[in-house]
Amino acid sequence: MALIIAGERSGVGKTTITLALLAALKARQASVQSFKVGPDYIDPMFHRFVTGRDCRNLDPVLTSEDYVQLCFQKHSQTADYALIEGVMGLFDGLTGKIDTASTAHIARLLNLPILLVLNCSSTARSIAAIAYGYRNFDPRLNIAGIILNRVGSDRHLELLTDALEPLSIPILGVLRRQDEIQIPDRHLGLIPTAELPQLQAIIDRLAVLGQQCFDWERLEPLLATTDFLTQTDSSTTQSRSVKPVIAIACDRAFNFYYADNLDILRDAGAELIEWSPLQDSCFPTEAQGLYFGGGFPEVFAAELSSNLSARQAVQQAISQGIPCYAECGGLMYLCQQVIDFEKQHYPMVGAIAATAQMGSRLTLGYREATAQKNSLLLKQGQVVWGHEFHRSSLLESVVQPLFQLKNFDGSLNYGEGWSHANLHASYLHLHFGAKPWLVQNFLKACQTIVSPSC
C-alpha cells in the first residue's frame, strides 16, 4: 500500500502536509519513497531534501498509464513507506469534463487510498458538505481519511468534528494555523531548496508537527509498502564499450530535471557529469553532449552573463557541432540576451538569434507537439506530449519552428522551438519515460562527437 495526499483545491496545504509526514517518518529512521503527480519540478526537490531519495513524477500524459504503474511499483518496493503528493484539487485534470492526469486518475490507476486535505479556515459545519461531496463524487475512489488543516481553536475543532461525525470518515490529522512555518515563493511557485539556507530548520519543525498532529496508529499501515510483482523495463539499457559523456547544467539557475530522465540517460549508456554555468569557466572537457534543463536563469541573469568564459565555451561548442538539448530556462540561456522583470538586459550565449524577455503572462499547460523538422531527438512528423510553464517569451519569431504545438482541446495552435543539425531548444519540457527513442537519438548523435576543448 501507499497513500495519496490530495487536496480539495490548490493552496489547501498539500505540500506542507506531505513534508510533515515525510519528515516525521524520516525522523524515525525509516526509508521513504515519495512521488508527485504531474509535471512538477520544485515540490520533488523538497521531497528529496527530506527523504534523501529522488522523488518520482507520475504523469500519464507525459509518459503513459503503463509507465506510471511501472514507475510506482519499481520505486515503492525499495522503501519502507511510500507517499504520493497530488496536484491541484483531487479531480482537477485536463478539462472540466474529464479528470485525466488528475490525482483521482492516479488513485484509480494505482488502486490506492486517498488522504484528503481540507482547508478549514473560515468554515465550520459546511466542512461536512465538502467532505461528503468529495467522497461521493466518484464512488470508485477510496477516501481513507481526512486531514483538517488551518484549524483556528479548540472550539473550531469541536464544530468541525461534530459536523463530520455522521459521515464516518476517519479524521487522521489535525493541524492548527501555522503562520510561523512558511516556505517562500516567487513567480513560478516555491523557491527551490538550494536557495533556502533556513530550510532545514523549517523541516525540523515540520517533523515535530508531523509526530504530534497525525493519527499514526491508523496512518502507518496505509503508508507501509508491500512487495510488488514488477515488470522489468530494459528497453533503454544498452551495452556500450565507450559511454557518451553528457554535461548536465546543474546549479541554482538550472535545476529542473525529472529524476527518471537522468536515470534513462544512464541506462541508455550515458555518463552524466554536472557542471555550473554560474560558477565554472567551462563545461567538462570530455563532454560529447550538453543538456540544459529549466530553472531560473532570469533570477541569476547577472551572474550567468558575467561568466563570459562559460558563455563563450558553450557558444563555441555548439558552433563546432556538439549536440545540445535545452528546455525552457536552457533555451533562454542559449539566446542572445535575457531581459529580466526590471527590464535589465543581460547578454547570454548567443547560439539562438533571439531575446528572451520576462513578462506577467504565465504560459502553462500540456502540449501535443508535432515535429516540423528533424532534430536531435525527433524526426519530422513525430508527435510527443510535453508541458510548458514559463513567464518569458522570445521577442523574435522563428521562421521554421521545431514544433507545432496544440493544447488538449485544440484551442491553441502555434509554432515554437529552435533547432538545427546539433541543437534542439524549446520551451517544452519532455519526460523521456515511455519514449526511450528520444534518448537513443540524442546519444547516437553524441557518440560521433570528439569533445571540443574549452
C-alpha positions in Angstrom: 0.0 0.0 0.0 0.8 3.7 -0.2 -1.2 6.8 0.4 -2.1 9.7 -1.9 -2.2 13.2 -0.4 -5.0 15.1 -2.2 -6.5 18.5 -1.7 -9.9 19.9 -2.2 -8.2 22.5 -4.3 -4.9 24.2 -4.8 -3.5 26.0 -1.9 -5.0 23.9 0.9 -1.6 22.8 2.2 -0.9 19.5 0.4 2.8 20.2 0.2 3.1 21.2 3.9 1.1 18.1 5.0 3.3 15.9 2.7 6.5 17.3 4.0 5.3 17.0 7.6 4.5 13.3 7.0 7.8 12.7 5.2 9.8 14.5 7.9 8.1 12.6 10.7 8.8 9.2 9.0 12.4 10.2 8.3 12.9 11.1 11.9 12.0 7.5 12.7 15.0 6.4 10.6 12.6 5.0 8.0 13.2 4.8 4.3 10.5 6.7 2.4 9.9 6.9 -1.3 7.9 9.9 -2.4 6.1 10.6 -5.7 4.5 13.7 -7.2 1.5 13.7 -9.5 2.0 15.8 -12.6 4.8 17.8 -14.3 6.2 19.4 -11.2 9.9 20.1 -10.6 10.1 22.1 -7.4 7.9 20.1 -5.0 10.1 17.0 -5.7 13.2 19.0 -4.7 11.6 19.4 -1.2 10.7 15.7 -1.0 14.3 14.8 -1.9 15.7 17.2 0.7 13.7 15.4 3.4 13.9 11.8 2.3 17.3 11.7 0.7 15.8 9.9 -2.3 14.8 11.2 -5.7 11.1 11.9 -5.9 9.4 10.4 -9.0 6.8 12.1 -11.1 3.7 10.2 -12.1 2.3 11.7 -15.2 0.2 9.6 -17.7 0.1 12.4 -20.3 3.9 13.0 -20.5 4.5 9.2 -20.3 1.7 6.6 -20.3 -0.6 4.8 -17.8 1.6 1.7 -18.1 4.7 3.7 -17.3 3.1 5.3 -14.3 2.3 1.9 -12.9 5.8 0.6 -13.6 7.5 3.6 -12.1 5.4 3.4 -8.9 5.9 -0.3 -8.5 9.7 -0.2 -9.2 10.5 2.5 -6.7 7.9 1.8 -4.0 9.3 -1.7 -3.3 12.7 -0.3 -2.4 11.5 1.7 0.7 9.6 1.1 4.0 6.9 3.6 3.2 5.6 5.3 0.1 3.7 8.6 -0.2 2.3 10.4 -3.3 1.6 14.1 -3.3 -1.3 15.0 -5.6 -1.7 18.0 -7.9 -4.3 20.9 -7.6 -7.7 19.6 -6.4 -8.5 15.9 -6.3 -10.5 15.9 -9.6 -8.7 18.7 -11.5 -7.4 17.2 -14.7 -7.0 18.2 -18.4 -10.5 19.6 -18.8 -13.7 20.3 -16.8 -15.3 17.2 -18.4 -12.7 14.6 -17.7 -10.1 14.1 -14.9 -7.3 12.7 -17.0 -3.9 13.4 -15.3 -5.6 14.4 -12.0 -4.9 13.0 -8.6 -8.1 10.9 -8.9 -6.8 9.4 -12.1 -3.6 8.3 -10.5 -5.5 6.9 -7.4 -7.7 4.8 -9.7 -4.7 3.7 -11.8 -2.7 2.5 -8.8 -5.7 1.5 -6.7 -4.5 3.4 -3.7 -6.4 5.1 -0.8 -6.6 8.9 -0.6 -5.9 11.2 2.4 -8.0 14.3 1.7 -6.7 17.7 3.0 -9.4 20.1 3.8 -8.9 23.8 4.4 -11.0 24.5 7.5 -10.3 28.3 7.6 -13.5 30.4 7.6 -15.8 27.3 7.7 -17.5 25.1 10.3 -20.5 22.8 9.6 -20.1 23.4 5.9 -16.9 21.2 6.0 -19.2 18.2 6.1 -20.8 19.1 2.8 -17.4 19.5 1.2 -16.2 16.1 2.6 -19.5 14.4 1.6 -19.2 15.7 -2.0 -15.6 14.6 -2.4 -16.3 11.1 -1.0 -19.3 10.6 -3.3 -18.4 12.4 -6.5 -16.5 9.3 -7.8 -17.5 6.1 -5.9 -14.5 4.3 -7.4 -12.2 6.2 -5.1 -11.3 5.2 -1.6 -11.2 8.2 0.7 -9.4 6.6 3.6 -9.4 9.7 5.8 -9.2 13.4 6.0 -6.8 16.0 7.4 -8.2 19.1 8.9 -5.8 21.9 8.1 -5.8 25.5 9.4 -8.0 24.8 12.4 -8.3 28.0 14.5 -9.1 26.9 18.0 -10.4 24.1 20.2 -13.9 25.4 19.7 -13.4 25.4 16.0 -12.2 21.8 16.1 -15.2 20.8 18.1 -17.6 22.3 15.5 -15.7 20.6 12.7 -15.7 17.1 14.3 -19.4 17.4 15.3 -20.3 18.2 11.7 -18.2 15.4 10.2 -19.3 12.7 12.7 -22.3 11.4 10.7 -20.2 10.8 7.7 -17.9 8.3 9.5 -14.8 9.4 7.6 -11.8 9.0 9.8 -10.0 12.2 10.8 -6.3 11.2 10.6 -4.8 14.5 11.3 -5.5 18.0 12.7 -3.2 20.9 12.1 -3.7 24.3 13.6 -2.8 27.5 11.7 1.0 27.5 11.3 1.8 31.1 10.3 5.4 30.7 11.5 6.1 27.8 9.1 6.2 29.5 5.7 8.2 28.4 2.6 8.8 31.5 0.4 7.7 31.5 -3.2 8.0 33.6 -6.3 6.7 33.8 -9.9 6.8 30.0 -10.7 6.0 28.6 -7.3 8.1 27.8 -4.2 11.7 28.9 -4.2 13.9 25.8 -4.8 15.7 24.2 -1.9 19.2 25.3 -3.0 18.3 28.9 -2.3 16.8 28.4 1.2 19.5 28.2 3.8 16.8 28.2 6.5 15.1 25.1 5.1 16.5 22.5 7.5 15.1 24.5 10.4 11.6 24.5 8.8 11.8 20.8 8.1 12.8 20.1 11.7 9.7 22.0 12.9 7.5 20.1 10.4 8.9 16.8 11.7 7.8 17.7 15.2 4.5 18.8 13.9 4.1 15.6 12.0 4.7 13.4 15.0 2.2 15.4 17.1 -0.7 16.1 14.7 -1.4 12.8 12.9 -3.1 9.6 14.0 -0.1 7.3 13.3 -1.8 4.2 14.6 -4.1 4.3 11.6 -1.8 6.1 9.2 1.2 3.9 9.3 -0.5 0.7 7.9 -1.7 2.8 4.9 1.8 4.1 4.2 3.7 0.8 4.6 4.8 -0.7 1.3 4.3 -4.3 0.2 6.1 -6.5 -2.3 5.1 -6.0 -5.9 5.4 -8.2 -8.9 7.3 -5.8 -11.1 8.0 -6.0 -14.7 11.5 -5.1 -15.8 11.8 -2.4 -18.4 15.1 -2.8 -20.1 14.2 -1.1 -23.3 16.8 1.7 -22.8 19.6 -0.5 -21.4 22.4 -0.9 -23.9 25.9 -2.4 -23.6 28.5 0.2 -24.7 32.2 -0.1 -24.7 32.5 3.7 -24.8 29.9 5.8 -22.9 29.0 9.1 -24.4 29.6 11.8 -21.8 26.8 14.4 -21.3 27.5 17.6 -19.4 24.4 18.5 -17.3 24.0 22.1 -16.3 23.1 21.9 -12.6 23.1 24.8 -10.2 20.8 27.4 -8.7 19.9 28.6 -12.2 19.3 25.2 -13.8 17.8 22.5 -11.7 14.5 21.4 -13.4 15.2 17.8 -14.2 13.0 14.7 -13.9 14.9 12.1 -12.0 13.7 9.5 -14.4 15.1 11.4 -17.4 18.6 11.2 -15.8 18.2 7.6 -15.0 17.0 6.8 -18.5 20.1 8.5 -19.9 22.4 6.5 -17.7 20.5 3.2 -18.5 21.0 4.0 -22.2 24.7 4.2 -21.7 25.5 7.8 -21.0 27.9 9.1 -18.4 26.4 12.3 -16.8 28.7 15.0 -15.4 27.3 18.0 -13.6 28.7 21.5 -14.1 27.6 25.0 -13.2 27.2 27.8 -15.8 27.1 30.2 -12.8 30.5 29.2 -11.4 32.5 27.0 -13.8 34.6 28.6 -16.6 33.7 25.7 -18.9 31.7 22.5 -19.1 33.7 19.3 -18.6 36.3 19.0 -21.3 35.4 15.3 -22.1 31.7 16.1 -22.8 30.2 14.9 -26.1 26.8 16.5 -25.5 25.2 19.3 -23.5 21.9 19.1 -21.6 20.4 22.4 -20.2 17.2 21.8 -18.1 14.8 24.5 -17.0 15.2 26.7 -13.9 15.6 30.4 -13.1 18.1 32.0 -15.5 16.2 35.2 -15.1 16.9 35.3 -11.4 20.6 34.7 -11.9 20.9 36.6 -15.2 23.6 38.9 -13.9 25.8 36.1 -12.7 25.3 34.0 -15.8 26.1 36.9 -18.0 29.2 37.9 -16.1 30.6 34.3 -16.6 31.9 35.2 -20.0 34.2 32.2 -20.3 31.3 29.7 -19.8 29.1 31.5 -22.3 31.8 31.6 -24.9 32.7 27.9 -24.3 29.0 26.8 -24.9 28.6 29.0 -27.9 31.9 27.7 -29.4 30.9 24.1 -28.7 27.5 24.4 -30.4 29.1 26.2 -33.4 31.6 23.3 -33.7 28.8 20.7 -33.7 28.5 19.3 -30.2 24.9 18.1 -29.7 22.9 20.3 -27.3 19.4 19.7 -25.8 17.8 22.6 -24.0 14.5 23.1 -22.3 12.8 26.4 -21.2 15.4 28.1 -19.0 18.1 26.3 -21.0 16.6 27.8 -24.2 16.7 31.3 -22.6 20.4 30.9 -21.7 21.2 30.0 -25.3 19.6 33.2 -26.6 21.5 36.4 -27.4 20.2 38.1 -24.2 17.7 37.9 -21.4 15.6 40.8 -20.3 14.5 40.4 -16.6 11.5 41.7 -14.8 13.2 45.0 -14.1 13.9 45.5 -17.9 17.6 44.9 -17.4 19.4 43.4 -20.5 21.9 40.6 -19.9 24.0 39.1 -22.7 23.8 35.3 -22.9 25.3 32.5 -25.1 24.1 33.7 -28.4 23.6 30.3 -30.1 20.0 31.3 -30.8 19.2 34.5 -32.7 16.5 35.7 -30.2 16.0 37.6 -27.0 14.1 36.2 -24.0 12.0 38.7 -22.1 10.2 38.2 -18.8 6.6 39.2 -18.6 3.5 39.0 -16.4 1.7 36.4 -18.6 2.1 32.8 -17.5 2.2 30.2 -20.3 1.1 26.9 -18.7 -0.2 23.5 -19.9 0.2 20.2 -21.6 1.0 20.4 -25.3 0.8 18.0 -28.2 4.0 18.6 -30.2 4.4 17.6 -33.8 7.9 17.9 -35.1 8.1 20.2 -38.1 11.6 19.2 -39.0 14.3 16.8 -37.9 16.1 17.5 -34.7 18.5 15.7 -32.3 15.6 13.9 -30.7 12.8 13.6 -33.3 12.1 13.2 -36.9 9.8 15.3 -38.9 6.2 14.3 -38.3 6.7 12.5 -35.0 4.4 13.5 -32.1 5.2 13.8 -28.4 3.4 15.3 -25.4 5.2 17.9 -23.3 4.5 20.7 -20.8 5.0 24.4 -20.9 5.5 26.5 -17.7 7.1 29.9 -18.1 6.7 33.7 -17.8 9.2 34.6 -20.5 8.7 34.8 -24.3 11.0 35.3 -27.3 10.8 38.6 -29.0 11.7 37.2 -32.4 9.6 34.6 -34.2 11.4 31.6 -35.6 11.0 31.2 -39.4 10.9 27.4 -39.3 9.8 26.3 -35.8 10.8 22.9 -34.3 7.3 22.1 -33.1 3.7 22.8 -33.9 2.0 22.9 -30.5 -1.6 22.2 -29.6 -3.3 22.0 -26.2 -5.6 19.2 -25.3 -8.8 20.7 -26.8 -7.1 22.2 -29.8 -7.9 25.8 -28.9 -4.2 26.7 -29.1 -2.1 26.0 -32.2 1.2 27.7 -32.8 4.8 27.1 -33.8 7.6 27.0 -31.2 11.2 25.8 -30.8 14.6 26.3 -32.4 16.7 23.6 -34.0 19.5 22.9 -36.4 21.7 19.9 -37.0 23.1 19.7 -33.5 20.7 21.9 -31.5 17.2 21.1 -30.0 15.9 24.1 -27.9 12.3 24.6 -26.9 10.1 25.9 -24.0 8.6 22.4 -24.0 9.6 20.1 -21.1 9.7 16.4 -22.1 9.7 13.3 -19.9 11.7 10.5 -21.5 9.6 7.8 -19.8 7.8 5.5 -22.3 9.8 7.3 -25.1 13.3 5.7 -24.9 13.9 6.5 -28.6 14.3 10.2 -27.7 17.3 9.4 -25.6 18.7 6.9 -28.1 18.5 9.5 -30.9 20.3 12.1 -28.7 23.1 9.7 -27.5 23.6 8.4 -31.1 24.4 11.9 -32.1 26.7 12.4 -29.1 28.7 9.3 -29.8 30.0 10.7 -33.1 31.5 13.8 -31.4 35.0 14.4 -30.3 34.6 16.9 -27.5 36.0 20.4 -28.3 38.5 21.8 -25.8 37.5 24.9 -23.8 
